[in-house]
């Protein structure tokens, strides 16, 4: 066995061989690639209908590359580099809720793998009553669908009502 330290050079493919004074071995492919890892993705979850702008923060220098794609499971979408460490992609439509492997491809090379969660979003069709006292305290019934997610909150303007002030009676009505 022989150990060799790889010399520095730019991204790309070269032919590797062992050379002795009498000749060289046959060549084998060796790929130089930048070590890119996903540091974070924000947000890491979005609605099944897609359309979320997902920002990928990468450990490594993206300025060495020109083509960016995000993969949500097996589906790839185009990405746009915003800085030497960030790329933004728009999440695609997904048939159902769930967690999918997420990866960034740069010049068709896959970086590390993370996850992206597709979630149901609530749909409100009616609230009763539709007005209440300035003093608060009015109980409002909400009719719609997809109310089963943990952490359900109601929002009145900028005020969020959560915890013991919310109760899920049915996931859809």
The 8 nearest C-alpha neighbors of each residue, nearest first, counted from 0:
[[1, 2, 3, 17, 4, 16, 24, 18],
 [0, 2, 3, 17, 4, 16, 18, 19],
 [3, 1, 0, 4, 5, 17, 16, 6],
 [4, 2, 5, 1, 6, 17, 0, 15],
 [5, 3, 6, 2, 7, 1, 15, 8],
 [4, 6, 3, 7, 8, 31, 2, 29],
 [7, 5, 4, 8, 3, 31, 9, 13],
 [6, 8, 5, 9, 31, 4, 10, 32],
 [9, 7, 6, 10, 31, 11, 5, 32],
 [10, 8, 11, 31, 7, 32, 33, 63],
 [9, 11, 31, 32, 33, 8, 12, 30],
 [12, 10, 31, 30, 9, 32, 13, 8],
 [11, 13, 30, 29, 31, 28, 14, 10],
 [14, 12, 29, 28, 30, 15, 11, 31],
 [13, 15, 28, 27, 26, 29, 16, 12],
 [14, 16, 27, 26, 28, 29, 13, 17],
 [15, 17, 26, 24, 25, 18, 27, 23],
 [18, 16, 24, 23, 19, 15, 25, 26],
 [17, 19, 23, 22, 16, 24, 20, 21],
 [20, 18, 22, 21, 23, 17, 24, 16],
 [19, 21, 22, 18, 23, 17, 24, 16],
 [22, 20, 19, 23, 18, 24, 17, 25],
 [23, 21, 19, 20, 18, 24, 17, 25],
 [22, 24, 18, 17, 19, 16, 25, 21],
 [25, 23, 17, 16, 26, 18, 22, 19],
 [24, 26, 16, 23, 27, 17, 15, 14],
 [27, 25, 16, 15, 14, 24, 28, 17],
 [26, 28, 15, 14, 16, 29, 25, 13],
 [29, 27, 14, 15, 13, 30, 26, 12],
 [28, 30, 13, 12, 14, 15, 27, 31],
 [31, 29, 12, 11, 32, 13, 28, 10],
 [32, 30, 10, 11, 12, 29, 9, 33],
 [33, 31, 10, 30, 34, 11, 9, 108],
 [32, 34, 35, 10, 31, 59, 60, 63],
 [33, 35, 32, 59, 36, 110, 58, 60],
 [36, 34, 59, 110, 58, 33, 57, 37],
 [35, 37, 111, 58, 57, 110, 38, 34],
 [36, 38, 57, 39, 111, 56, 58, 35],
 [37, 39, 57, 56, 58, 36, 40, 55],
 [40, 38, 56, 37, 55, 41, 57, 113],
 [39, 41, 55, 43, 54, 42, 56, 53],
 [42, 40, 43, 54, 53, 39, 55, 44],
 [41, 43, 44, 40, 53, 45, 54, 52],
 [44, 42, 115, 41, 40, 116, 45, 114],
 [45, 43, 116, 115, 42, 117, 118, 46],
 [44, 46, 117, 118, 51, 116, 47, 49],
 [45, 47, 118, 48, 117, 49, 119, 120],
 [46, 48, 93, 117, 49, 92, 118, 119],
 [49, 47, 92, 46, 93, 50, 91, 94],
 [50, 48, 92, 91, 90, 47, 46, 51],
 [49, 51, 90, 89, 91, 52, 48, 92],
 [52, 50, 90, 89, 49, 53, 45, 46],
 [51, 53, 89, 88, 50, 87, 54, 90],
 [52, 54, 88, 87, 41, 42, 89, 51],
 [55, 53, 87, 41, 40, 86, 56, 52],
 [54, 56, 40, 86, 85, 39, 87, 57],
 [57, 55, 85, 39, 38, 84, 37, 40],
 [58, 56, 37, 84, 38, 36, 59, 85],
 [57, 59, 36, 35, 38, 37, 84, 56],
 [60, 58, 35, 57, 34, 61, 84, 36],
 [59, 61, 83, 62, 84, 63, 58, 35],
 [62, 60, 83, 63, 64, 84, 59, 82],
 [61, 63, 83, 64, 60, 65, 82, 84],
 [64, 62, 61, 60, 65, 10, 33, 83],
 [65, 63, 62, 61, 66, 106, 105, 67],
 [64, 66, 106, 67, 63, 105, 62, 61],
 [67, 65, 106, 105, 64, 68, 107, 78],
 [68, 66, 105, 78, 104, 77, 106, 79],
 [69, 67, 77, 78, 104, 76, 103, 75],
 [70, 68, 103, 76, 75, 102, 104, 78],
 [71, 69, 75, 102, 74, 101, 72, 73],
 [70, 72, 101, 74, 73, 100, 99, 75],
 [71, 73, 100, 99, 74, 70, 101, 75],
 [72, 74, 71, 70, 75, 100, 99, 101],
 [75, 73, 71, 70, 72, 76, 91, 69],
 [76, 74, 70, 69, 68, 71, 73, 77],
 [75, 77, 69, 68, 70, 78, 74, 88],
 [78, 76, 68, 67, 88, 69, 75, 79],
 [77, 79, 88, 68, 67, 87, 86, 69],
 [78, 80, 86, 87, 81, 67, 88, 77],
 [79, 81, 86, 82, 85, 87, 78, 67],
 [82, 80, 85, 86, 79, 83, 87, 84],
 [83, 81, 85, 84, 80, 86, 61, 62],
 [82, 84, 61, 62, 60, 85, 81, 80],
 [83, 85, 57, 82, 56, 61, 60, 59],
 [86, 84, 56, 82, 55, 81, 80, 57],
 [85, 87, 80, 55, 79, 81, 54, 78],
 [88, 86, 54, 79, 53, 78, 55, 52],
 [89, 87, 78, 53, 52, 77, 69, 90],
 [88, 90, 52, 51, 50, 53, 91, 87],
 [89, 91, 49, 51, 50, 88, 52, 53],
 [92, 90, 49, 50, 93, 89, 48, 76],
 [91, 93, 49, 48, 47, 94, 90, 50],
 [92, 94, 47, 95, 91, 48, 49, 117],
 [95, 93, 92, 47, 96, 48, 117, 97],
 [96, 94, 93, 47, 97, 117, 118, 119],
 [97, 95, 118, 117, 119, 47, 94, 98],
 [98, 96, 117, 116, 99, 95, 118, 115],
 [97, 99, 116, 115, 117, 114, 100, 96],
 [98, 100, 72, 115, 114, 71, 116, 101],
 [101, 99, 114, 72, 113, 71, 115, 112],
 [102, 100, 114, 71, 113, 70, 112, 115],
 [103, 101, 112, 70, 69, 113, 110, 111],
 [102, 104, 69, 110, 68, 109, 70, 105],
 [103, 105, 109, 68, 108, 107, 67, 110],
 [106, 104, 67, 108, 107, 66, 64, 103],
 [105, 107, 66, 108, 64, 65, 67, 104],
 [106, 108, 105, 104, 109, 66, 67, 68],
 [109, 107, 104, 105, 106, 110, 103, 32],
 [108, 110, 104, 103, 107, 105, 111, 102],
 [111, 109, 103, 36, 35, 104, 102, 112],
 [110, 112, 36, 37, 102, 109, 113, 35],
 [113, 111, 102, 101, 100, 110, 114, 37],
 [112, 114, 101, 100, 102, 111, 115, 37],
 [115, 113, 100, 101, 99, 98, 116, 112],
 [116, 114, 43, 44, 99, 98, 101, 100],
 [117, 115, 98, 44, 97, 99, 118, 43],
 [116, 118, 96, 47, 45, 97, 46, 44],
 [119, 117, 96, 46, 47, 45, 116, 120],
 [118, 120, 46, 47, 96, 145, 121, 117],
 [119, 121, 46, 145, 118, 122, 47, 146],
 [122, 120, 145, 146, 144, 123, 119, 143],
 [121, 123, 144, 143, 145, 124, 120, 146],
 [124, 122, 143, 125, 142, 121, 144, 141],
 [123, 125, 143, 142, 122, 126, 141, 144],
 [126, 124, 142, 123, 141, 127, 143, 140],
 [125, 127, 141, 140, 129, 128, 142, 139],
 [128, 126, 129, 140, 139, 141, 125, 130],
 [127, 129, 130, 139, 126, 140, 131, 138],
 [128, 130, 127, 126, 131, 139, 125, 140],
 [131, 129, 128, 132, 127, 137, 139, 126],
 [130, 132, 137, 133, 135, 129, 128, 136],
 [131, 133, 134, 135, 137, 130, 136, 138],
 [132, 134, 135, 131, 136, 137, 130, 155],
 [135, 133, 132, 136, 131, 137, 130, 138],
 [136, 134, 132, 133, 137, 131, 138, 130],
 [135, 137, 138, 134, 132, 131, 133, 139],
 [138, 136, 135, 131, 139, 132, 128, 130],
 [137, 139, 136, 140, 128, 127, 131, 135],
 [138, 140, 127, 128, 137, 141, 126, 129],
 [141, 139, 127, 126, 142, 138, 128, 125],
 [142, 140, 126, 125, 139, 143, 127, 123],
 [143, 141, 125, 172, 124, 123, 126, 140],
 [144, 142, 123, 124, 122, 172, 171, 141],
 [143, 145, 171, 122, 146, 121, 170, 172],
 [146, 144, 121, 170, 147, 171, 120, 119],
 [145, 147, 170, 121, 144, 148, 171, 167],
 [148, 146, 170, 145, 149, 167, 169, 151],
 [149, 147, 146, 151, 150, 145, 119, 170],
 [150, 148, 151, 147, 146, 152, 167, 162],
 [149, 151, 152, 148, 161, 162, 147, 165],
 [152, 150, 149, 148, 161, 153, 146, 165],
 [153, 151, 161, 160, 150, 154, 159, 165],
 [152, 154, 160, 159, 161, 155, 151, 165],
 [153, 155, 159, 158, 156, 160, 152, 157],
 [156, 154, 158, 157, 159, 153, 160, 152],
 [155, 157, 158, 154, 159, 153, 160, 152],
 [156, 158, 155, 159, 154, 160, 153, 152],
 [159, 157, 155, 156, 154, 160, 153, 161],
 [160, 158, 154, 153, 155, 161, 157, 152],
 [161, 159, 153, 152, 154, 164, 158, 165],
 [162, 160, 152, 164, 165, 159, 163, 153],
 [161, 163, 164, 165, 160, 152, 150, 166],
 [162, 164, 165, 161, 166, 160, 152, 167],
 [165, 163, 162, 161, 160, 166, 152, 153],
 [166, 164, 163, 161, 162, 167, 152, 160],
 [165, 167, 168, 164, 163, 162, 151, 161],
 [168, 166, 169, 170, 165, 146, 147, 151],
 [167, 169, 166, 170, 171, 146, 172, 147],
 [168, 170, 171, 167, 172, 146, 147, 144],
 [169, 171, 146, 147, 145, 144, 167, 168],
 [172, 170, 144, 169, 143, 145, 146, 142],
 [171, 142, 143, 144, 169, 170, 141, 168]]
